[in-house]
Amino acid sequence: MNAENQILAMLSADVQERLTPHLVLVTLAQGEMIHRPGDVLTHLYFPIDCLFSITITMLNGATAEVGMVGNREVLGINAFMGRSEITQTEYVVQVAGRAMRIDAQILRQEFDRNGELRDLLLRYAQAFLAQVSQTAACNSLHTLEQRLPRWLLETQERIDSNELPLTQDFIAMMLGVRRAGVTLTAQKLQERKLIKYRRGHVQIVNQSGLEASSCECFRTIKTEYDRLLGEK
């Protein structure tokens, strides 16, 4: 499993030296809520081996994921994009693990005066927008049989592990579908020996086969990330 955040690793030694005194290593539990709608963003998080879901909850209580943030990303980019410290989204820990946390005000100051950091974070913001846009199109145009493999692959890539500690209830909530649909689709993938599933745990055993079952969205998002941030 990757032991570093790739955004931080891409920075020069000088910039890393400026940020290091302000970075705090934190351990986060699965299901922990980092940000709720209306909250002011006080910190940003650079995941190491944890994974965040960015979700929106409707008035009727239904929740769906609109983006995910793992070890090649940073959570909370709207904190340095003008007057957008308050958002309508929720940040929840999807996979437990570690992250480096930094005060939003400190990062905003460095963003304003450091061209290298600003360029990298703006390139990441463009990559993240591509992820959100592609996910919205995928959720509207592709079947669950395509979307579930895509979602599992994106999760795998962001924690660098084939072992995904996820329940079917949680997957169903993130995809905005009924649990029964996830159960049936996961059974089909298991019958084809693409994944193994036991309660609260998914193992990817055939990545190429899972990619073949997925829609083009996983590859499209990965290609854009690699173009903007370098190949993983």
Secondary structure, 3 states (H helix, E strand, C coil): CCCCCHHHHHCCHHHHHHHHHHCEEEEECCCCEEECCCCECCEEEEECCCEEEEEEECCCCCEEEEEEECCCCCECHHHHCCCCCECCCEEEEEECEEEEEEEHHHHHHHHHHCHHHHHHHHHHHHHHHHHHHHHHHHHHHCCHHHHHHHHHHHHHHHHCCCEECCCHHHHHHHHCCCHHHHHHHHHHHHHCCCEEEECCEEEECCHHHHHHHCCCHHHHHHHHHHHHHCCC
